[in-house]
Amino acid sequence: MKAALRWCSSVVAAALIAGCGADAPVAQSAARAPAEQAAQSAPAPQPVITVSGLPDFTPLVEAYGRAVVNVTAVARRPGRDQGAPELSPDDPLYEFFRRFGFGVPRTQQPPARGEGSGFVISPDGYILTNAHVVDGASEVTVRTTDRREYRARVVGQDGRTDVAVLKIDAADLPTVRIGDPTGLKAGEWVIAIGSPFGFDNSVTAGIVSATARTLAGDAYTPFIQTDVAVNPGNSGGPLFNLQGEVVGINSQIYSRTGGYQGISFAIPIDVAMHVKEALVAHGRVQRGRIGVVIQEVNQALADSFKLSRPRGALVAEVDRGGPAARAGVKAGDVILAVDGREIERSGELPAIVAGIAPGTEATLTIWRDRSERKLRVKVGELEDAPQVAARDASEDEEGGKLGLAVRPLTGSERLRLRTQGRLVVERAVGPAADAGLRPGDVLIAVNDAQVESVAQFRESVDRSGPTVALLIERGGTQTFVAVRTGS
């Protein structure tokens, strides 16, 4: 259902009417000439645009509100002892954990619950939401507007864009219409439907404040900025245009208080749908990379490089042996365009390159030595940090008695993570997963003895008893995790 927004515009034009008879004196005609010349050289008056009336959102909400759902996620939280098992005083590790401040025995905390929103994109039960809504969840429940509840399966999630795909077993569900966010303009009306603070199907309205916003830590998403009221619980809900089409997924707010302060951000729906297709088909998202570190071009830098104005992305560093280096890109080059798509701000480059399939050749337009030139680059693949590589051949399919598969960190990974550890967890199942270990954890030591190779790790585990104490690093913080093997 289309809601009408009426615009009324009128153009005010000034007309100069000059009359001069054939017998008019020459002096009179000459006297008027300066005035006529001044009128002709005056700037043309600007059109006066008047906004008439306000949109009625009720048809849109009635048509598509039923496709918006509430998403509840439940995550098991570790006890206050950070994963230590229940130990008896006779256990050799009892005193070890007590000295390091772990609670003995383990105290189980109640599950953590979180709520968000989502929307149905296919009648058979595929749903889009934010990745942060379901991240780490052991159980996800979807509730529709008629209060039916479904256990949902997380098909996949992508942390870089904050998009997740859920699937429920249902049929003939109401769905939304997918729009084209590339046509959005600042000042355009949009509405959000979601569950702020648990209030299901709440509707809020506002306008598009800006498009293609780049936020710190979100280089791969050109956000839509709006002034639509978005609060906790709105995450993952749809952003509609006045044609009833979803143009974005409400994801973040800018706030100094934790609540809505007039600035909210949505993921463009074309970005989200691309991620959805990749997650459903492959379980992961492939992104391109060219291997450069870039920075913004300000007026001073533009002047020094003799650019007409600040634009493009200045290359500050080139990865040795990376795609850009092989193509001939150098530090000091300014990347002006990729395959003809102009780069106005440096933050636009990562998203454009990420959207190119790895292995594809792309044309970079660069500024070097006061002139433009073109370079062909074969785009590489952006890998997650830490990089996931094939398991070491010595690791068996079960991950040993701990249920843990590890591999050596590469030199570049250690530099990027700023860690002294040598091994990274690639897979955690069984006892390791139960203890809270997960892929990406850096392994420092086993039973207080540092390990630097896969073989050394395996030997240390084989010498251990039924409980193994692992020192890991996660997010720059080190902590001990106890894994009870039961053997």
N, C-alpha and C positions, 0 to 999 in steps of 0.2 A: 504494500500500500504506500503510495507516494504522498508525502505531506508537502504542501506548496509553500514556498517562501516567495512572497511578492516583493518586487523591487519597483520603485517608481523613480524614474530619472527625468530630469529636464535639463536642457542645455540653454543657458542664457547667452545670447549672442548680441553684441553691440553692432549697430548699423549706423554708418555715417552717411547722411543724405546731404548731398551738395547740389545746389541748383545754380546754374549760371546761364543767363540768357545770352543770345548772340550779340546783343547790343550792350552788354554789361561793360563798364569801364575796365581797362586793363589793370589799372591801379587797384581796383576792388578785388579782381581775381588774384593779383599778386599778394594782396594782404591776407587772403585766406590760405595761400599755399603752405606756409609753415605749419598751420594748424592741421591741415590735411595730412602733411608729411608726418607729423607727430602721431596722428591717429593711426596711420598705416604702419608705423614702426613699433607701436605699443604691443606687448605680448597678448596673444589670444586668450580670452577669458577661459578659466577652467570650468568644465561641466559641473553642475551642482547635482549630486546624487542624494536622493532621499530614500531611506529605508521605511517601508510602510508595513505595519503589522508584524506579528510574531508567529513563529511556526507552531502548529498543533502536533504534538508528538503521539497523541493517543492512538491513531491508526497503526503507527509503526510498532508501538509497544504491544498492542493487541495481536498484531500479525506475527511478531517474532519473539516476544517475551517468553513464550512457552519453550523455546529452544535453549534458554539459559538455565544452567543447573548450578546447584550448590555442590562443592567438593570438600569432603572432610578426609583428612589424612591423619593416621595414627602411627606414631613411631615409638619403638621401644627405646627407652633411655637406659644407659648403663647406671649401675649403682654408684654411690658416692666414692667407691674405691677404684673408679676408672677401669673396671674390668677384672679385678682380682677375683679368683674363684673362692668358693667356700673351703677353708682349710682348717684342719684340726690343729691344736697346739703341738701335736706330735709330728706334724709334717715339717720337713727340713726347710721349706720356704715360708713357714708361718712367721718366723722371726725376721726374715728378709723383707717381707711385705710390711710388717709392723714398723720396722725401722724407717722405711721410706714413706710412711704416712698413709698407707692404704688401709681402708677399713677391713677388718677381719672379724667375723665372716661378712660376706657380701650383703648389702642392703639394697633391695630392689626398689627403684623409684617407680611411681605410676607412669603409664605411657603418656607421651607428649601428644597433644591434639592440636591440629591446625585446620583452619577453614579458608577456603577460597571460592572462586567461581570458575565456570567453564561454559562452553557452548557446543551444541551438537552440530556436526558438519556433515553427517551422513545418517540416513534413516536406520542403518543397522548398528548404530551405537558408537561411532568414532567421535571423540570429544577432544577439543583443544583447551589447554589451560597453561598456566605458568609452570616451569620446571621447579621453581622454588616452593610451589604449593605442595608438591608431592615428593620432593627430594628427601631421601632417607626413610620414606614411609614403608611400614610393614603391612599396612592395610589402608585401602582407599575406598571411600563410599561416595556414590553420586546420588543426589536426591533431586528429582524433577519437580516441576511446579505443582503437579497433582499429588505430591508427597510420597510417590513411590521411591523406594531405595534399591540401589543395585551395587553389588560388589564390583569394583572396577579393576582392570588390569592395566598396569603402566606399560604401554607398548614401547615407549622410548622417551628419553628426555635429552635436551641439548642445553647445557649450562651456558654456552657462549651467547645464545639468543634468548635464553630463559623460556623455551617452548617445550611443552610436554604433550604427548598424545596418550589418551586413555581409551579403553575399549570396554563397553558393557554389553552383556548379552540381552539384546532387545531388538525389536523390529518396529517399523512404521513410526519412528520418532519424528517429532517436528524438528526442522532444521533451519539454520540461518542461510542467508544468501551472501556469497563472498563478493566483495567489491574490489575496486582498483584504487589503492591509496595514492598512486602517483598523481592523480588529478586533484588531490586535496589542496586547498588554498587557505592561507591564514585569514581568519575572520569567518570561516564556514561553520555553520551549526553542526554539532555532533552530540550524541547522547551515549551514556554508559548504563548498562544493566548488570547488576551483580548482587552480592550479599555482604555489604559493609557491616561489620560487627555482628554478622549472623542474620541480618534482616534480609530475608530472601527477596529476590526480584525487585530491588530498589532501583529507581530510575533517577539519574541525574543528568543535567544538560549543561552545555557550555559551547565554546567555540574552539576552533583550531588556533593555537597561538603561534605555532611555527612547525615546520617540517624538517626532516633530515637532521635532527639534533644528535650530536655525538656526546655521550656521557662518559665520564671517567670509568675505565674498566669495562666499557661496553662498546669497543671499537667496531664490532661487527653488526651493529643494529642502528640504522638511521631512524631514531625515535620520532614519533609524532607527539608534539607538545600541545597540551590543551589546558583549559582552565575548568574542565569538568571535575566535580567533586569525586575524588577517589580516596578510599580509606581502607584500612585492613579488612580483608574479606572480599574486596573488589578485584583482587589480583586474579588474573586469568579470565576475567569477564570480557565481553565484546564491547567494542566502540563502533557505533553505527553512524552512518551519514543519513541525510534526510531522505534518501531513496530507499532506506531500509536495508542497506548493505553493510556488512561488517567490513570495516577498513582497518581495524587494529585490535590488539589484545592489551587491555589495561595492565600495566606491569609495575610501574614505580611512581613515587611522588618525591618531590623535593621539599624537604621540611626540616625545620630546626626544632620542632616540638614532637615529632613522631606522628602528627596528624596532618590532615589536609591544610595546605596554606596557599592554594590557588595555582599550583603548578603540578601537573601530572603528565606521565609519559606512557605512550602505547607503542607496542611493537607493530610495525606495518604488517597487514595480513598477508601480503605477497611473500614477505620474508618467512612468516610462520608457516604458510602452506608449502613453501619449498622445503622447509625443515621437516614438516609432517610427511611429505612424500618420501624423503630420504629415510626417515626413521621407520616408516612402515615397510619400505622395500628392503632396507639394508641394516636397520638397527643403529645406524650412526650417520653422521653428516660429514661428507667430504668437503674440504675447503681448500682454496688455492692460496699459495704464498709465493713471494718472490725473494724474500730474505733481505729486507732493508729496515733500518731504523729511521723514522722520519720525524720532522718537526714542522711547526707552523711557520709560514712566511709572513713576517710583519713588514711594516713600511721600511724600516732600516735595512732589513735583509733584501727586500725588493730593490731598494736603491743601490745596494752594493753589488747585486747581480744584474743591474740594469734592466730589471723587469718594469713594464709600464705601470704596474700596480701590484699589491700583494695578492698572490694567488698560487695554487699548486701546493705540492708537498716537497719540502726540502729534504734531501737524503743526507742524514747525518752519519750513517754507518752502513756498510754493505757486508753481509755475511760472507766470509771467505768460502769460496767454492759453491755458494748458493746460486739460484737461478739468475738473480739480478747481476751478480758478479760475472757469471759466464756470458751474460748478454752484453757486458761492457758498461754497466751502470757504475758511476763513481760517486764518492762522497762529494757533495757540493752541487750535484745535479738537482734540478727542480723538476719533478714529474708533473706535467701539465694535463695529461690525459692518458686514459687507458682504452684502447680500441675506439678512440674517438669520443669517449665520455670524458668531458672536462672535469678536472679536479679544482674546485674553487677553494676548499679548505682541506688541510691535511687529513682531518678525521674522516673524509669521504673515501680515501684510498683503500684502507683495509677492507671495508665492506665490498667495494667493487672487485678487488682482487680475490677475496674469499668466495665470491660468486662465480668465479671462473673454474671450470673443471680442471683438476690436476692433470698435467700432461698436454694441455692445450697451449698453443702458441698465441701470445698476445702482443699487441703493438703499443709500446710506450712512447709517448711524445714528451721529450725532455727539453729543458732549457740549459744550454751549456755554452760558455764563451759568447754570450750575448746573442745567441741565435737558437732557433728550434731545430731539433733533429729527432729522428725516429729510430728506435731499437726494437728488435724482436726478442722476446723472452719466452722460454718454455716454463710455464707455471708449475711449481712444485706443490706438494701437499702440506697443509698446515696440520701438524700433529698435536695431540693433546699433551699437556705438561703434567706429569712426566710422560715422555714418549713411551708408548706401549710397543714393544718389539716381540718377536717370537720368543717363546720360552726356551730356556737353556735345555739342550738335549738331555741333560742328566736329570731333569725334573720329570717325574712320572705324571700320568694323567690325574692322579688323585691328589697331587700336591704334597705327598709325604703324609706322615701321621698327623701333622698339624693341619692339613688341608690348605697349605700355603705354597704358592708358586712365586719365586723371586727371580730377579735377573740383575746383572750389573748395571749401574747407572753409567751413561756416557759422560764424557768430560764436559760437554756443553750443558747437559742436564744438571750436573753438579754445580756448575757456575751459575746457571739460572736459578736453581733452588738454594744456592748459598749454603750447601750442606757438606759436612765432613763424612757423611755416610757413603757407602759404596754399593749398597743393594737397595732395590725398590720392590715393593709388593706388586705383583702383576695380577694375581688372582687369590681370593680368599674364600674358602668354602668350609663347611663342617666346623670343627673346633675353632679355627681361626676366625671365621665369620661370626660365630657365637660370641667370641671374646671382643668383637668390635673392630677387628682389623679390616682394612679395605684397600683396594687397588690405589696406588699412589703413595702409600705410607713408605717412608724411608726407614730401612732397618739398620740400626746402629750396633746393637749388641744382643747376644744370647746369654742369659744367666750372668750378666755383668761382665762378659768377655766380648770385646769388640770383634766383629766378623767383617771380612773384606772380600770374600769370594763366595760363590754358591757352594763350592765344595766345603769350605770352612763352616758355612752355615749348616749344611747337612750333617757334618761330623759333630757339631755342637749339639744339634737336636738329637742325634742318635745317642749321645752320651747322657742326655737328660733323663730324668725320671718322668712320672706321670704328669708333672706340671712344668711348663717351660716359661721363663720370664723373658719377654722380648722388650728391648728398649727401642722405641720407634720415634720418628720425628714427623709431625704433621702440622702444616701451617706455621712452620718455624718454631714449634714448641715440642720439646722432648718429653716423653712419658713412658712408663713401664706398663706393659699389658701382659697379663698372665693367661696362657693357653693351657687348658687341661685336656690332655690327650686320652686319659682313661686307660692307657696301656701300661 
